[in-house]
Amino acid sequence: MYFIQSAKLSVIEGIVHGFADRSVCADPIEVARHFKLSKIAQLKQVHSGDVIIVENVENMENHYALSEGDALVTELRGVGIGIRTADCVPILLVDDRQSVIAAIHGGWRGTLSEIAMNTVSLIESKYGISPSKLTAVIGPSIEKCCYEIGEDVASLFEEKFQNFDQYLFKSNESKYFLDLSLANKLGLQKAGVPDIEVIDICTKCNDSFYSYRREGKGVNTQLSFIALKQ
Ligand SMILES: [Zn+2]
């Protein structure tokens, strides 16, 4: 079962993680079994800025939590947390003592809602872990080569963020392109996370990934997950 590995996360002994491409089956039960996890908790993803704490998976059926939201945080061991994407940005987080992990789904709406910062803030307020102790990895997503957005979306970023010109570009033909992984990286840095890896693969350019922009509505999604070992 092939998962893309982060250089930073793969040397941390207390965790398992992976970013799937389309070669990995979509069945979280098989993925959980393969990595000796009791479950892989996922959410009903709704492009929000909402972060869900996973405290109990006993009543969770079919590896899906009932909650809606777009980021998961847990300190449970032997339980995976996963998010699914097809162009959106997957982000995995762990602290330096491997006591808490997070998985984040950042599309443009979630990025606009600062979901990565919300997750880091929650980890600090709930578990007392400083953002300076976190490592973050931004997985394969649609990159600025391919992520054209409308003027309506561009103006939302221009209105909300002072530094939008670092990741929002206008081409000679007046088309807007958004560097979503960089926007999330800058958000994580602003939240105080010092250690950030970006896996530089564009899901639209590279057809070993599911891509909403390439394949359209009804496209499948790839799983990104992280777990604290038992
Ligand atoms: Zn591309």
Residues whose N, C-alpha, C, O or C-beta is under 5 A from the ligand:
A	BS01	ZN	E143 C145 C146 C202 K204 C205
